[in-house]
Amino acid sequence: MWCPNRGCDDFQATGEPGEYRDEIEVCPKCGARLVHERPRVVREDPAALEEGEDAGLPEEPLAAAASFNGAQDAMLAAAMLRANGVAAAVFDDSFGVDPRITFGSRVSVIVSERDLHAARTLLEQEAREPEDEA
């Protein structure tokens, strides 16, 4: 079992995800739900991503990890995944279409099929965590 959280003490100390025995389900260092497959460590240049360059997705089969009603939520989710070591990109199939006729369009967060389980686990954890009180 592996910790998918790049903010975990293990990852911060070693640059690699923490590995645990199969019977352990939650990371003892950060509390993240462990995943069965070792998360890929993606080291990308954040400045390049801000300029709209390649999101670092591998040339292998891709899958939608989640879809959202708006691009902003999808971009936040993709950024969170990238911060946790999962290469992710946003796909909006309404691009270039008149916005008056795209009612109900969905914006997807795309990841490698191999990272799909880790991405969905991270997204589910994010959805369950209460927002910080301001």
MARZA-443491 format. One record per residue (C-alpha): residue number from 1; residue in three letters; z, y, x negated. Coordinates in steps of 0.001 Angstrom, whole numbers, always signed. Layout:
BEGIN
[NUM 'ALA' [Z Y X]]
...
END
This chain:
BEGIN
[1 'MET' [+0 +0 +0]]
[2 'TRP' [-831 +3496 -1198]]
[3 'CYS' [+435 +7008 -480]]
[4 'PRO' [-2512 +9179 +644]]
[5 'ASN' [-582 +12465 +232]]
[6 'ARG' [-1759 +14547 -2747]]
[7 'GLY' [+1360 +16687 -2330]]
[8 'CYS' [+3602 +13670 -3003]]
[9 'ASP' [+5778 +13728 -6130]]
[10 'ASP' [+3934 +10630 -7437]]
[11 'PHE' [+542 +12306 -7233]]
[12 'GLN' [+1837 +15593 -8592]]
[13 'ALA' [+3394 +13828 -11597]]
[14 'THR' [+546 +11447 -12451]]
[15 'GLY' [-2597 +12684 -10696]]
[16 'GLU' [-2826 +9275 -9018]]
[17 'PRO' [-1613 +8052 -5606]]
[18 'GLY' [+1692 +6144 -5523]]
[19 'GLU' [+1399 +2365 -5091]]
[20 'TYR' [+3971 +334 -3145]]
[21 'ARG' [+4581 -3257 -2055]]
[22 'ASP' [+2890 -4417 +1167]]
[23 'GLU' [+6143 -4529 +3158]]
[24 'ILE' [+6761 -790 +2580]]
[25 'GLU' [+5102 +1311 +5319]]
[26 'VAL' [+6348 +4830 +4515]]
[27 'CYS' [+6313 +6572 +1147]]
[28 'PRO' [+9891 +6817 -100]]
[29 'LYS' [+9084 +10036 -1972]]
[30 'CYS' [+7326 +12143 +683]]
[31 'GLY' [+7586 +10240 +3988]]
[32 'ALA' [+3807 +9836 +4495]]
[33 'ARG' [+2574 +6681 +6227]]
[34 'LEU' [+1093 +4416 +3559]]
[35 'VAL' [-2498 +3150 +3748]]
[36 'HIS' [-3859 -272 +2752]]
[37 'GLU' [-6744 +947 +606]]
[38 'ARG' [-6253 +3005 -2525]]
[39 'PRO' [-7306 +6590 -1725]]
[40 'ARG' [-10080 +7916 -3919]]
[41 'VAL' [-9048 +10758 -6138]]
[42 'VAL' [-11619 +13514 -5773]]
[43 'ARG' [-11424 +16282 -8305]]
[44 'GLU' [-13669 +19057 -7163]]
[45 'ASP' [-14033 +22714 -7953]]
[46 'PRO' [-12504 +24628 -4991]]
[47 'ALA' [-14553 +27719 -5872]]
[48 'ALA' [-17776 +25739 -5408]]
[49 'LEU' [-16619 +24596 -1954]]
[50 'GLU' [-15885 +28178 -926]]
[51 'GLU' [-19437 +29095 -1919]]
[52 'GLY' [-20761 +26378 +401]]
[53 'GLU' [-21905 +23913 -2237]]
[54 'ASP' [-21707 +20126 -1962]]
[55 'ALA' [-18367 +18922 -547]]
[56 'GLY' [-18270 +16073 -3052]]
[57 'LEU' [-19268 +13397 -562]]
[58 'PRO' [-20449 +10222 -2246]]
[59 'GLU' [-23922 +8833 -1721]]
[60 'GLU' [-22784 +5960 +485]]
[61 'PRO' [-22444 +5347 +4226]]
[62 'LEU' [-20607 +8160 +6018]]
[63 'ALA' [-18583 +8189 +9222]]
[64 'ALA' [-16972 +10738 +11526]]
[65 'ALA' [-13216 +10779 +10941]]
[66 'ALA' [-12621 +13170 +13849]]
[67 'SER' [-14376 +15689 +16044]]
[68 'PHE' [-13198 +19061 +17287]]
[69 'ASN' [-14157 +21623 +19915]]
[70 'GLY' [-14664 +24297 +17289]]
[71 'ALA' [-15765 +24734 +13693]]
[72 'GLN' [-12518 +26422 +12637]]
[73 'ASP' [-10364 +23392 +13506]]
[74 'ALA' [-12865 +21061 +11836]]
[75 'MET' [-12920 +23181 +8667]]
[76 'LEU' [-9107 +23193 +8527]]
[77 'ALA' [-9023 +19405 +8941]]
[78 'ALA' [-11663 +18908 +6231]]
[79 'ALA' [-9741 +21209 +3868]]
[80 'MET' [-6528 +19237 +4485]]
[81 'LEU' [-8346 +15968 +3746]]
[82 'ARG' [-9838 +17369 +529]]
[83 'ALA' [-6381 +18616 -505]]
[84 'ASN' [-5181 +15025 -77]]
[85 'GLY' [-7943 +13455 -2163]]
[86 'VAL' [-10432 +12520 +566]]
[87 'ALA' [-13903 +14031 +196]]
[88 'ALA' [-14830 +15552 +3551]]
[89 'ALA' [-17506 +17773 +5052]]
[90 'VAL' [-18017 +19471 +8404]]
[91 'PHE' [-21039 +18610 +10543]]
[92 'ASP' [-21946 +20845 +13466]]
[93 'ASP' [-24924 +19442 +15348]]
[94 'SER' [-25395 +22721 +17237]]
[95 'PHE' [-26335 +24630 +14060]]
[96 'GLY' [-29342 +26779 +14723]]
[97 'VAL' [-29126 +26331 +18497]]
[98 'ASP' [-28581 +29245 +20868]]
[99 'PRO' [-24764 +29450 +21244]]
[100 'ARG' [-25154 +30158 +24969]]
[101 'ILE' [-26376 +26602 +25523]]
[102 'THR' [-24002 +24691 +23229]]
[103 'PHE' [-21129 +24554 +25699]]
[104 'GLY' [-18992 +21545 +24914]]
[105 'SER' [-20570 +20809 +21547]]
[106 'ARG' [-18347 +18941 +19116]]
[107 'VAL' [-17941 +19607 +15407]]
[108 'SER' [-17261 +16517 +13273]]
[109 'VAL' [-15406 +15942 +10030]]
[110 'ILE' [-17440 +13471 +7978]]
[111 'VAL' [-16039 +11182 +5257]]
[112 'SER' [-17165 +8121 +3351]]
[113 'GLU' [-16817 +4921 +5408]]
[114 'ARG' [-14615 +3642 +2599]]
[115 'ASP' [-12213 +6606 +3114]]
[116 'LEU' [-12292 +6478 +6913]]
[117 'HIS' [-8939 +4728 +7401]]
[118 'ALA' [-7116 +7040 +4959]]
[119 'ALA' [-8710 +10115 +6561]]
[120 'ARG' [-7737 +9099 +10085]]
[121 'THR' [-4197 +8281 +8926]]
[122 'LEU' [-3847 +11726 +7349]]
[123 'LEU' [-5276 +13449 +10434]]
[124 'GLU' [-2925 +11524 +12731]]
[125 'GLN' [+51 +12457 +10541]]
[126 'GLU' [-989 +16106 +10612]]
[127 'ALA' [-1273 +16032 +14409]]
[128 'ARG' [+2233 +14512 +14748]]
[129 'GLU' [+3991 +16936 +12402]]
[130 'PRO' [+5593 +19872 +14231]]
[131 'GLU' [+4343 +23273 +13102]]
[132 'ASP' [+6697 +25244 +10901]]
[133 'GLU' [+8732 +27814 +12776]]
[134 'ALA' [+7877 +31342 +11646]]
END
